[in-house]
Amino acid sequence: MKTDRRLPSTTTARRKNVVADCLASGFSAHQSGRLDEAARLYRCALQWHPDEPDALYLLGTIALQKRDLPEAVRWFERAVRANPRHPACWVNLGLVRKDLGDLSGAEAAQRKAIELQPGFAEAHNNLGVVLAARGAFGPAVQCFRRAVSLCADYHDAWVNLGTALAARGRRNDAVVALKRAIALRPQAAHALAVLGAVLGELGMSIPAKDHVDRAAHLSPKNPDILAFRGVVLARNGETQAALANLERALDIDPNHVQARFHRCMAQIPILYHDEEEIAAARRRYECALLDLAEFCRTSSAERLWPIVQAVGSAQPFHLAYQGKNDVDLQRVYGAMVCDVMARAWPQFSRRPSMPSRGRDGRIRVGVVSGFFRHHSNWKLPIKGWVQHLDRKRFSVFGYHTQDTCDDQTRAAAGMLDKLVQGPLDLEQWCDAILADRPHVLLFPEIGMDPMTPRLAALRLAPVQCASWGHPMTTGFPTIDWFLSSDLMEPEDAQQHYSERLVRLPNLSISYEPLRTAVPAITRQHFGLSPDDVAYWCCQSLYKYLPQHDELFPQIAQRVPHARFVFLRYPDPSPLTALFQERLRKAFARHGLPADRYCVFLPRLSAGEFAATTRLMDVFLDSVGWSGCNSALEAIDAGLPVVTLRGSTLRANHCAAILRFMGHSDSVATTREQFVDFAAHLGLDAAWRQEQAARVQRDRHRIDHDMEPIRALEAFLERACESGDVVDGPPGEVPWIERGIRPGELHA
């Protein structure tokens, strides 16, 4: 028989048919969840056609479903070699590379998919995920926005957009994106949990808790959701419930980085039942911190970037409120953070050489803070620095790490040579700061803003200093100096710091009261009668340690009409109830009803706070962590002050203010004296008025003090002359007479 040569050979035709049959049967099994059978059929196809791209791609998909990532990446790499123009294969290859910690390879794969198919929404979303994992949240936001513009009902991209916006500090925008995601899928547990966490950061505690509770109900074994819920509960002061959620998350995924960081920090409660609980919590925190430090030290490269993102998201903020010397614990924490950041950003981790001063000869000083706005950090250290440093000798740059702007932000921009407004990603911040070639970087606080510790853990200037916007040592080996107040520090203060201590004169700041519109409020509005002696106890509740609760009933025993006016902790936190129960027990031990003497006000706006301060009779300072901004405002309102000198910087804010005013005789040195002063002011109205008049007469001494600024200028000049003042000879300290002590300066 004659063969028809126009038809394909029997072997070729059979091969194509067999391959097609294997792929079709395998895909059917694949869709039905019979993965092993599907893999066998795809492999059968490869026996007939070793470079069949669909079989290679689908085998990679099965490996990805089984979380066999090395196997998946091998199949996808073979698939893109067989068909380089297969965008879906590039997308999946990028997903696997990302999960393996190869972020550069993952980014390249997603960009290749977009090059092949520019309208591929999933590729834009996945590229955003990779960029976010590297901390490039700005470009990630652009990718997610592109994804949702291509596919408006792309739920995952809306969730990712909200997450990236929140990480950039744009929380209100994040809420909008996350609500859009939830509108698309009302039962999406992950979106609910992320929205709950963002609402918690915005201080919206009740809806935050509602959202994370709903998420946990929908997905009770999801470690991400358990971690989010733990974070929200910890912020609300529900410590044990928070730890339970974080522990469950780690039971499911022992390498869950955010859960590990937040579990460590949640060992420090916001408020304590009794003094013994402080010691127990401190021991637990030390163990958890050492465990976390070891986890970070031994983590593989693929976990490095999640650890970087965790830095700053969970900080030991409440450690300082225990009233102890925290230097040893902070050294462990600081070394851990600086090691992580150096591994992630080695190019930003070497101390720069001291740059030249340029043609104008000025020293370039950078101030890094999230609080160039209405905030105590702006009112106390920052404003005086940027307003009064001599511009003939210094250029001053501000780096505002948050996106919040108000009239004080605009005022700051007018005072500074340059203000860089956030939010920016970490690498963008590093580039922006290094472009200005600062001689010195000042960090007014480290511990309150998420971006600040990441930047402080790097080396962006030859000289780096922290100050007392959050009044505790940083523990960071990258911070050379701690700028403090000579009047606030005890004689042995250097032992509280990992940094070299600089004792600037007086209060160390140039303070100017901010004027606030004051609404019309009367005492009757708060249930206070004209006969009541109102003691203003306006500190955050976590400043009140249980060992000092007895002071209130001791005063009340001697002042029958005493009323102690506190501020509630935001609901739904149980902390107000916990504090009230502590007071109830303390008053009961003295045979007194706490409800008769203690008043709790809701949280107040700045104007309401100022108005309420003016209605009080006495400012009663918190013991162990003294009021500073609140004390200055009370003095500005003409209130007499009762305070107790302590053994740390943060215990002496108010005492230093009174001493600087010339009122050292008003500073108690014992608990008994503290009660005596408070009782005398409560019982003797004439003496109270005399003390109020004395405060009014002398309060001007606090304002516009330029001596600390001149001393700071001398310090900055000496730091830049020597290149590193730490190595300077003790005998050559030209600013000693301005209040900086050489024994501590060169310890």
GINORVEN-V60061 format. One record per helix or strand. SS is the DSSP state (H for helix, E for strand). FROM is the first residue (numbers start at 1). TO is the last residue. If there is no record, write none. Layout:
# GINORVEN-V60061
ss=SS from=FROM to=TO
ss=SS from=FROM to=TO
This chain:
# GINORVEN-V60061
ss=H from=10 to=31
ss=H from=35 to=48
ss=H from=53 to=65
ss=H from=69 to=82
ss=H from=87 to=99
ss=H from=103 to=116
ss=H from=121 to=133
ss=H from=137 to=150
ss=H from=155 to=167
ss=H from=171 to=184
ss=H from=189 to=201
ss=H from=205 to=218
ss=H from=223 to=235
ss=H from=239 to=252
ss=H from=257 to=265
ss=H from=275 to=298
ss=H from=301 to=310
ss=E from=311 to=311
ss=E from=314 to=314
ss=H from=317 to=322
ss=H from=327 to=344
ss=H from=346 to=348
ss=E from=363 to=369
ss=H from=376 to=388
ss=E from=394 to=400
ss=H from=407 to=415
ss=E from=418 to=421
ss=H from=426 to=435
ss=E from=440 to=443
ss=H from=450 to=456
ss=E from=463 to=467
ss=H from=468 to=470
ss=E from=481 to=485
ss=H from=493 to=496
ss=E from=500 to=504
ss=E from=511 to=511
ss=H from=523 to=526
ss=E from=533 to=536
ss=H from=541 to=543
ss=H from=546 to=548
ss=H from=550 to=558
ss=E from=562 to=567
ss=H from=575 to=588
ss=H from=594 to=597
ss=E from=598 to=601
ss=H from=606 to=615
ss=E from=618 to=620
ss=H from=629 to=636
ss=E from=640 to=644
ss=H from=649 to=651
ss=H from=653 to=661
ss=H from=664 to=666
ss=E from=667 to=668
ss=H from=671 to=683
ss=H from=685 to=702
ss=E from=703 to=703
ss=H from=707 to=722
ss=H from=725 to=727
ss=H from=736 to=738
ss=H from=742 to=745
